[in-house]
Amino acid sequence: MPAQQPTTELDARYSSALNPRPGASEVTATAWAEAQGRLEAAEIFWVSTVRPDGRLHVTPCIAAWHDGVLYFSTGRTEQKAKNLAHDAHCALTTGANSLTDGFDLVVEGRAEPVADRARLEEVITAYETKYGPHITSPEGTFHGIGDAFRSGEAVVFAVAPDTAYGFGRDNGVYSHTRWTF
């Protein structure tokens, strides 16, 4: 089920509003539309799941934002799939690797396997549109992923956000936005 429009809140505790610097007085919450654009454009995500014994498991993955939902996949026997079978809660993160510039996003929710064939075809199209030759070309790193989705060799998970966070850094001016769905 696609995510609804969230409530948006600037968390001043973690924004430059409490630690003024030049430009900090203009810090505002980031609009959800901007965050969605960044989710659509991000190429690499990190998915965090919880093992049955409570230990965390974090791995990189590719993902596609489509109709208010973030989709990622994994092999049926991979650790992510085992963890999500035990506890569907997860977080997907993406962003920059700079202390003073960039924007990081965290999407928290429950990963639900996609079983609907029509939805699966939409997700395959979203992946192919986003990643292009990486998926569509025979030389592409992820060529054949659509067939793996269709055959069930790879499980596609849908994460409709419960909560999302945006951490902005603009030349040392920081913002922390929370979106609650």
N, C-alpha and C positions, 0 to 999 in steps of 0.2 A: 504494500500500500504506500503510495507516494506520501512524502512528508508534507505537512501543512505549513503555512507561513508561521515562523517562530516569533516569539517575543524577543526583542533585542535589548541588551543592556551593556553599557560600558562599566566595567569593574574598575573603579578608580584606585582600588588597593594595589593593583598591579599595572597601572597606567601612569604616564608621566604627569597626570593631573596632581598627584601627591608629591612628586619630586620635580618641580618646575625646572625646565630648561628652555632655551629659545624655541618657540613653536609649540610648547607643551600646552599652553592655554587653549589652543585650538583642537586638542585631542577630542575626538568623538567616537562613538561606537561605529563599527564598520557595518554597512548595510548588508543584509543577507544576500541580496542580488550580487554584490561584489564577491562575497565568499563563494557563492555558487559558480561564478565565472572562474574563480581560482580552482575549485574542485574539478570543473570541466577541463581545465588546461593542464593540471598537474599530471606528470607522466609516471612518477614513482610514489607509492604510498608505503607505509609501514603498518602492518596489521598486528595488533596485540591481542592475544587470546590467553586463556587461563587453563593450565593443565589440570587434570583431575586431582593432583596432589597439592594444588594451589600455586605452583610455580608459574611464572609468566613465560610466555613464548612470543617472540617478536621476530617477524620476517618481512622483507620487502616484497612488494607485489605490484602488479599493474591493476588499475581499476578504472571504471567508467561511471560517471555521474549521468543518470538518465531519469527523467520524470521525478525528480526529488528524492532519488534513492541512489546510494553508492553500491556498485556491484564489483565483486572480486571473485576469484576462483582459486581452487586448489585441487590437487589429486585426492581421490577418495581415501587413500591410505596415508596421506601426509599428516604431520602432527597437527596442523591447523584444523583439518577436518575432524580428527579425533577429539581435539579440545572443544570444538564447537558442538559436537554431538553430546558432550557432557554439560557444557555451559555456553549458551548462545551469545552471551555478552561479549562485546569486543570493542576495540577502538581502532580507527584508521587515522593515521597522521600523514601530513605532507607539508612541505615548506622549503625554507631556505636554510643555509648553513652559515649565517653571518650574525655577529653580535649586534650590529648597528643598522642593518638594512634587510628588509624582506618581510615575509608574512607567513606564519605557520598556521595550520588548521588541524584541529582534532575533531573527529566525528565519532560520537559514542552511540551505540545502539545494540540491537540484537541481530545477529546474522541468521537469516532464514533461507534455507535452500530454495532455489527457483525450480519449480516443477512444471509450470505452465509453459507449453511449447511456444505459444505466440509471444509471450513475454521474453522467453529465451532468444527467439529470433530478433526481437528488438534490442536485446542486450548485445548480441553478436554484431548487429549493425552499428551500435554505439561504439563498441570496441574497434571495429574496422574503420569507422569514420575517424575516431580519435587517434589510433596508432598507425593507420595507413599501411605502408609497405611492411612494417614490422610484423603484420598479421596477414596481409593479403598477398605478399610476394613469396614465391617458393623459397627464396633466400632469407626471408624474414625470421627474426629470432623466435617469434611466436606463431609462425605459420602453422596452420592446422588447428589452432585453438578453438575455432568455431565448430569444427567436427568433433573435437574432444568434448565441447559443451553439449552438442546434440546427442552424442553416444552415451553420455553420462560418465565417461572416463575422468572428466574433471567436473567437480561440483561447483556450480555458480551460486554465490550467496548474495542476498540483498540486505543492505543495512539502511533502513530508514532512520534518520537521526532522532535520538531522544534529546540529546544535548550536543551542541557543537561549540567550539571555542576558536577564536581567532586572536593571534598574537602578532601585532604589527610592530615593525621597527623601521622608522624613517629617520635616518641620520641621527640615531640616538634618542629619538622621541618614540616612546613606547605606548601601545594601546592593547587593551585586553577586553575583547568582546565575548559575551556569552549569548548564545541563541538557545532558547528553550522551546521545545515543540509540544 
